[in-house]
């Protein structure tokens, strides 16, 4: 179900769960947070991120998205804090296993996807690098300049970004292939976990869903879809098969951006 978008003043007065989200771009962190709330049956209302509006940051406590605010509590912007909130406040099947080893595996995979020095982080910096150097598949230069400054782009480290992305994609595909041989379409065990939600959403950085399911800014679609030969090889079919399965069975389509 499409969420209702509020102004900041409306959000302040509304109470309940409100979340600052990215507009017109399938930001993987935002889309995964939406997916977590959906799976845990938590009603919420949205506020679009506008970095130029200080009131958005004053409301949520950050210039980033997603940022979840529940009633008058401080905003939550780290992926683990949002996941923990969803697990603690929602209903239905949990997204974190109760068994300690399986739970640790799920959190480790989420870390691999979401954290600095994770898949999303390096893919974003790689696209920044291509944009700053006006190479095919880069962000538009003003966007690349903004994101590069915000997320610590270092030109002297840029030569390693692609190798990091390829390595992390290979680790994910190896995991999924091993699970497939064990008879499971999921990253951990035999049921949906948070790792599946994050992995499916982070594939937007490599192969966004088609326009009918994900109407997004055209320049970002070009950037997200542009892959080097090494990235293309590492993006094994099993990764997109997993994405399509998770979206088709568990997440809302089309995306509301």
C-alpha angles and dihedrals in degrees: 000000000000112000123235116252118220134191115243092257091050091048092052091054097041104071122195122075116338124170133196108225138177118264125227094351126086094234100189095219091051095043092049091050089052089050093052092052090047094051092046092047094238113156114222145164127222141231119193116236114247112175090195093060112080090194091068091055092043090054098046101028094237144064090229138085138262100044118160122204120188115194107304096334122120114274121264119218107156114095093233093051091052092047091049090050092051092049093048099044105033137076137226128046113357120242094212118063118237093221106093099225094047090046090052090050092052093049092046091054092047088051090051090055104037113028130086106279087029130118097273092045096052094041090053092049091047090054089047090053092051091048095049089051092043092239123154113278097025128130115262107279097252090049092046091051092050096045093042092055093044098048103037105260111188117191092205090058097043094094089069098049097086093048090051091051093048092048093051093047089051091052092052095046091047089053093049093046091052091049091048090055088051090054099256130117091198131089094235127025122325104304140059117285135174089264090065092051093050094044093051092049095046091058085077086079089063108025117008118206112264121278094262089061100030116029102189142159105293096224090054092048088056092048094046093047097047112100134174118234090260093050091047091053092048092050092083119192091249090068094057092040088056091048092052092047094050094046093044095049106029116013134065122265137229097036116242105223 
